[in-house]
Amino acid sequence: MMEQEKLAAKKRLILFIVITIVITWIVFLLIPICGLTYGTGLAVVITMAAMFVPALSSVLTRLITKEGFGNMYLRPHFKGHVKEYLLVYFGPTVLLILSGVVYFLIFPGSFDPELTTLKGMVASSGKQGLTASTLLIVQVLIFVVIGPIVNIIPTMGEELGWRGYLLPKLRMFLSDRASLIITGAIWGIWHLPIIVMGHNYGTSYWGYPVLGILTMIVFCVVLGIIEGYISIRLESVIPAAMIHSTVNAGAALPIIFAKSGYNPLFGPAITGLIGGFPFIVLAVILLIKAGSKMTLGKNQAHRQEEGPLGQE
């Protein structure tokens, strides 16, 4: 990589990270500043809006540095990759179900065969004739059929930044393995303000908020490796956004089967260290396959600036 190109890429990388963190944290902090309760009403809207900041930061960085928009990783590259996309569509669902099974095998006492949580949801809905079993079937069908696309717009808002800009830039300086880990770690740190507000783990666990922050970083590294690996392979952020969408749609599904009193840092949601164990295993396998070598070295640096792996 020429020294001038290397310096320009480094400046863009730093600028993107700074813009993303600063804008997002300002948006997140609107929740306590406005006296809102996290997870309710307007706070949900603010959280959703924050998901688009990484994409916005990518655009701003490209404009400020005059980089251009030729390497957005937006092409799906379906041709020749149908099997990969089928795996992306259904694979995360299988992992999510397996995650719940693993958690309750380890903690059988936490399993609630009476579906108390669902019954409470049915009672609060006020709908006559609706049963807990029916609601469960509907939720599972929705999750399986439209999970990969139901949240695709907001997850694209994140993935255009994380896997569409940050990851490719890091790969210009580091190995794929290191780039995947660092991208995930930055993604986890990005969540810091809302973890403090109770995102995913609440606020009543032992070690709050430090252990929640660390657990979220681990989860983001794990999921980031999976999403990043397929993004590199297909040279597109679309499969990453599909996986992200499925996870957002069904991450908390195992909670429906859990009795109250569980530790959210462990599970049963996949954001827990044990609830997410199948994802951790897959991430380790993919990380080993990714290797410790640079795939974007001196001969490919210019192509990376022009388009994702020379394809855009």
C-alpha positions as CSV (number, residue, x, y, z in Angstrom):
1,M,0.0,0.0,0.0
2,M,1.4,3.4,-1.0
3,E,2.1,5.6,2.0
4,Q,-0.2,8.3,0.9
5,E,-3.1,5.9,0.4
6,K,-2.4,4.3,3.7
7,L,-2.5,7.6,5.5
8,A,-5.8,8.6,3.7
9,A,-7.4,5.2,4.7
10,K,-6.3,5.6,8.3
11,K,-7.8,9.1,8.5
12,R,-11.0,7.8,7.1
13,L,-11.1,5.0,9.5
14,I,-10.5,7.2,12.5
15,L,-13.0,9.8,11.3
16,F,-15.7,7.2,10.8
17,I,-15.3,5.8,14.3
18,V,-15.3,9.2,15.9
19,I,-18.4,10.4,14.0
20,T,-20.3,7.2,14.7
21,I,-19.6,7.1,18.4
22,V,-20.2,10.8,19.0
23,I,-23.5,11.1,17.1
24,T,-24.9,7.8,18.4
25,W,-24.1,8.5,22.0
26,I,-25.7,12.0,21.7
27,V,-28.8,10.3,20.3
28,F,-28.8,7.6,23.0
29,L,-28.4,10.2,25.8
30,L,-31.5,12.0,24.6
31,I,-33.4,9.2,26.4
32,P,-32.3,10.2,30.0
33,I,-32.1,13.9,29.1
34,C,-35.7,13.9,28.1
35,G,-36.7,11.9,31.2
36,L,-37.8,8.9,29.2
37,T,-37.8,5.2,30.3
38,Y,-35.6,3.0,28.2
39,G,-37.6,0.5,26.2
40,T,-40.9,2.3,26.1
41,G,-42.6,4.8,23.8
42,L,-40.4,7.5,22.4
43,A,-37.3,5.9,23.8
44,V,-37.8,3.0,21.4
45,V,-38.1,5.4,18.5
46,I,-34.8,7.1,19.6
47,T,-33.1,3.8,19.8
48,M,-34.3,2.8,16.4
49,A,-33.1,6.1,15.0
50,A,-29.6,5.5,16.4
51,M,-29.4,2.3,14.3
52,F,-29.1,4.4,11.2
53,V,-26.1,6.4,12.5
54,P,-23.4,4.0,11.3
55,A,-24.7,4.3,7.7
56,L,-25.0,8.1,8.1
57,S,-21.4,8.2,9.4
58,S,-20.2,6.2,6.3
59,V,-21.9,8.8,4.1
60,L,-20.5,11.7,6.0
61,T,-17.0,10.3,6.1
62,R,-17.1,9.7,2.3
63,L,-18.3,13.2,1.7
64,I,-15.8,14.9,4.1
65,T,-12.8,13.0,2.8
66,K,-14.0,13.0,-0.9
67,E,-13.7,9.2,-0.9
68,G,-16.8,8.7,-3.1
69,F,-19.5,6.0,-3.0
70,G,-18.0,3.2,-5.2
71,N,-17.4,0.7,-2.4
72,M,-20.7,0.5,-0.4
73,Y,-20.9,-3.3,-0.5
74,L,-24.5,-3.0,-1.5
75,R,-24.6,-5.5,-4.3
76,P,-26.1,-8.8,-3.1
77,H,-24.1,-11.1,-5.5
78,F,-26.9,-13.7,-5.5
79,K,-25.5,-15.3,-8.7
80,G,-23.5,-18.4,-7.7
81,H,-24.3,-18.0,-4.0
82,V,-27.8,-19.3,-3.6
83,K,-26.7,-22.0,-1.1
84,E,-25.0,-19.3,1.0
85,Y,-28.1,-17.2,1.0
86,L,-30.3,-20.1,2.0
87,L,-27.9,-20.8,4.9
88,V,-28.0,-17.1,5.8
89,Y,-31.8,-17.1,5.7
90,F,-32.4,-20.2,7.9
91,G,-29.1,-20.8,9.7
92,P,-29.5,-18.2,12.3
93,T,-32.9,-19.5,13.2
94,V,-31.5,-23.0,13.8
95,L,-28.8,-21.5,15.9
96,L,-31.3,-19.5,18.0
97,I,-33.4,-22.6,18.6
98,L,-30.3,-24.6,19.5
99,S,-29.2,-21.9,21.8
100,G,-32.4,-22.1,23.8
101,V,-32.1,-25.9,24.0
102,V,-28.5,-25.8,25.2
103,Y,-29.3,-23.2,27.9
104,F,-32.3,-25.2,29.3
105,L,-30.3,-28.5,29.2
106,I,-27.7,-26.8,31.4
107,F,-30.3,-25.0,33.6
108,P,-33.3,-27.3,33.5
109,G,-34.7,-25.7,36.6
110,S,-35.1,-22.5,34.7
111,F,-37.5,-24.0,32.1
112,D,-41.1,-23.0,32.4
113,P,-43.4,-25.6,30.7
114,E,-46.4,-23.6,31.8
115,L,-45.5,-20.7,29.5
116,T,-46.3,-18.2,32.3
117,T,-44.7,-15.3,30.4
118,L,-46.8,-16.0,27.3
119,K,-50.0,-16.4,29.3
120,G,-49.3,-13.0,30.8
121,M,-48.9,-11.5,27.3
122,V,-52.2,-13.1,26.3
123,A,-54.0,-11.7,29.4
124,S,-52.6,-8.2,28.8
125,S,-53.6,-8.2,25.1
126,G,-57.3,-8.6,26.0
127,K,-58.0,-10.7,22.9
128,Q,-60.7,-13.2,23.4
129,G,-60.0,-16.8,22.3
130,L,-56.2,-16.3,22.1
131,T,-54.2,-18.9,23.9
132,A,-50.6,-19.0,24.9
133,S,-50.0,-22.0,22.6
134,T,-51.5,-20.2,19.6
135,L,-49.5,-17.0,20.3
136,L,-46.3,-19.2,20.6
137,I,-47.0,-20.8,17.2
138,V,-47.7,-17.5,15.6
139,Q,-44.5,-15.9,17.0
140,V,-42.3,-18.9,15.9
141,L,-43.8,-18.9,12.4
142,I,-43.2,-15.1,12.0
143,F,-39.7,-15.5,13.4
144,V,-38.8,-18.4,11.0
145,V,-40.5,-17.0,7.9
146,I,-39.8,-13.2,8.0
147,G,-37.1,-13.0,10.7
148,P,-34.3,-12.3,8.2
149,I,-36.3,-9.4,6.6
150,V,-38.6,-8.0,9.2
151,N,-35.9,-5.7,10.6
152,I,-33.8,-5.4,7.5
153,I,-34.0,-1.6,7.1
154,P,-32.7,-0.6,10.5
155,T,-30.1,-3.4,10.5
156,M,-28.9,-2.2,7.1
157,G,-28.5,1.2,8.8
158,E,-25.9,-0.5,11.1
159,E,-24.4,-2.9,8.7
160,L,-23.6,-0.3,6.0
161,G,-21.3,1.2,8.7
162,W,-19.9,-1.8,10.5
163,R,-19.5,-4.4,7.8
164,G,-19.7,-2.0,4.8
165,Y,-17.2,0.5,5.9
166,L,-15.3,-0.2,9.2
167,L,-14.5,-3.9,8.4
168,P,-13.1,-3.3,4.9
169,K,-11.0,-0.4,6.1
170,L,-9.5,-2.4,9.0
171,R,-8.7,-5.2,6.5
172,M,-6.4,-2.8,4.7
173,F,-4.1,-2.8,7.7
174,L,-4.8,-6.0,9.6
175,S,-5.5,-9.7,9.0
176,D,-9.1,-10.8,8.5
177,R,-9.1,-12.4,11.9
178,A,-8.0,-9.2,13.7
179,S,-10.3,-7.1,11.7
180,L,-13.3,-9.2,12.6
181,I,-12.5,-9.1,16.3
182,I,-11.9,-5.3,16.4
183,T,-15.0,-4.5,14.3
184,G,-17.1,-6.5,16.8
185,A,-15.4,-4.9,19.8
186,I,-16.1,-1.4,18.5
187,W,-19.7,-2.4,17.7
188,G,-20.1,-3.5,21.3
189,I,-18.6,-0.3,22.8
190,W,-21.0,1.6,20.6
191,H,-23.9,0.2,22.7
192,L,-22.4,1.4,26.0
193,P,-25.0,4.1,26.9
194,I,-28.0,1.9,26.3
195,I,-26.4,-1.0,28.2
196,V,-26.2,1.3,31.2
197,M,-29.9,2.1,30.6
198,G,-30.7,-1.6,30.7
199,H,-30.6,-2.8,27.1
200,N,-30.5,-6.6,27.0
201,Y,-29.5,-7.1,30.6
202,G,-31.6,-4.8,32.7
203,T,-30.1,-3.0,35.6
204,S,-30.5,-5.3,38.6
205,Y,-27.8,-7.9,37.9
206,W,-24.6,-8.3,40.0
207,G,-21.8,-6.2,38.6
208,Y,-24.0,-3.6,36.9
209,P,-23.2,-2.0,34.5
210,V,-19.6,-3.1,34.0
211,L,-20.4,-6.8,33.5
212,G,-23.3,-6.0,31.2
213,I,-21.0,-3.8,29.0
214,L,-18.3,-6.6,28.9
215,T,-20.9,-9.3,28.1
216,M,-22.4,-7.1,25.3
217,I,-18.9,-6.6,23.8
218,V,-18.3,-10.4,23.8
219,F,-21.7,-10.9,22.1
220,C,-21.0,-8.3,19.5
221,V,-17.5,-9.8,18.8
222,V,-19.1,-13.2,18.3
223,L,-22.0,-12.0,16.1
224,G,-19.7,-9.6,14.3
225,I,-17.3,-12.5,13.4
226,I,-20.3,-14.5,11.9
227,E,-21.7,-11.5,10.0
228,G,-18.3,-10.2,8.9
229,Y,-17.1,-13.6,7.6
230,I,-20.1,-14.0,5.3
231,S,-19.8,-10.3,4.3
232,I,-16.2,-10.9,3.2
233,R,-17.1,-14.1,1.4
234,L,-20.1,-12.6,-0.5
235,E,-18.6,-9.1,-0.7
236,S,-21.9,-7.6,0.5
237,V,-23.5,-6.2,3.6
238,I,-26.9,-7.7,2.8
239,P,-26.3,-11.1,4.3
240,A,-24.9,-9.5,7.5
241,A,-28.1,-7.3,7.7
242,M,-30.2,-10.5,7.2
243,I,-28.4,-12.3,10.1
244,H,-28.7,-9.1,12.2
245,S,-32.4,-8.9,11.4
246,T,-33.0,-12.5,12.5
247,V,-31.1,-12.0,15.7
248,N,-33.0,-8.9,16.6
249,A,-36.3,-10.6,15.8
250,G,-35.7,-13.7,17.9
251,A,-32.8,-13.1,20.3
252,A,-35.2,-13.0,23.3
253,L,-37.4,-15.9,22.2
254,P,-35.9,-18.4,24.8
255,I,-37.0,-15.9,27.5
256,I,-40.6,-17.0,26.8
257,F,-39.7,-20.4,28.2
258,A,-37.8,-19.2,31.2
259,K,-39.0,-18.9,34.8
260,S,-38.3,-15.5,36.5
261,G,-35.1,-15.0,38.4
262,Y,-32.6,-16.0,35.7
263,N,-29.3,-14.1,35.3
264,P,-29.4,-12.2,32.0
265,L,-25.6,-12.2,31.7
266,F,-25.8,-16.0,31.2
267,G,-29.1,-16.3,29.3
268,P,-31.5,-17.7,28.2
269,A,-31.3,-15.0,25.5
270,I,-28.4,-15.4,23.1
271,T,-26.9,-12.1,24.4
272,G,-25.9,-14.2,27.5
273,L,-22.7,-16.0,27.7
274,I,-24.4,-19.5,27.9
275,G,-27.5,-18.6,25.9
276,G,-25.3,-17.7,23.0
277,F,-23.0,-20.7,23.3
278,P,-23.8,-22.2,19.8
279,F,-23.0,-18.8,18.3
280,I,-19.7,-18.7,20.1
281,V,-18.8,-22.1,18.8
282,L,-19.6,-21.0,15.2
283,A,-17.7,-17.8,15.6
284,V,-14.6,-19.6,16.8
285,I,-14.7,-22.0,13.8
286,L,-15.1,-19.1,11.4
287,L,-12.3,-17.1,13.1
288,I,-10.0,-20.0,12.7
289,K,-11.0,-20.3,9.0
290,A,-10.5,-16.6,8.5
291,G,-6.8,-17.0,9.2
292,S,-4.1,-14.6,10.4
293,K,-3.0,-13.3,7.1
294,M,-3.9,-10.0,5.4
295,T,-6.1,-10.5,2.4
296,L,-5.9,-6.8,1.4
297,G,-2.3,-6.0,1.1
298,K,-0.2,-3.8,-1.1
299,N,-1.5,-5.2,-4.3
300,Q,-5.2,-4.9,-3.4
301,A,-5.3,-1.7,-1.4
302,H,-6.1,0.5,-4.4
303,R,-8.9,-1.8,-5.5
304,Q,-10.4,-1.6,-2.0
305,E,-10.6,2.1,-2.3
306,E,-12.3,1.8,-5.7
307,G,-14.7,-1.0,-4.8
308,P,-15.2,-4.0,-2.5
309,L,-12.6,-6.5,-3.5
310,G,-12.6,-4.9,-7.0
311,Q,-16.3,-5.9,-7.6
312,E,-18.2,-2.6,-7.3
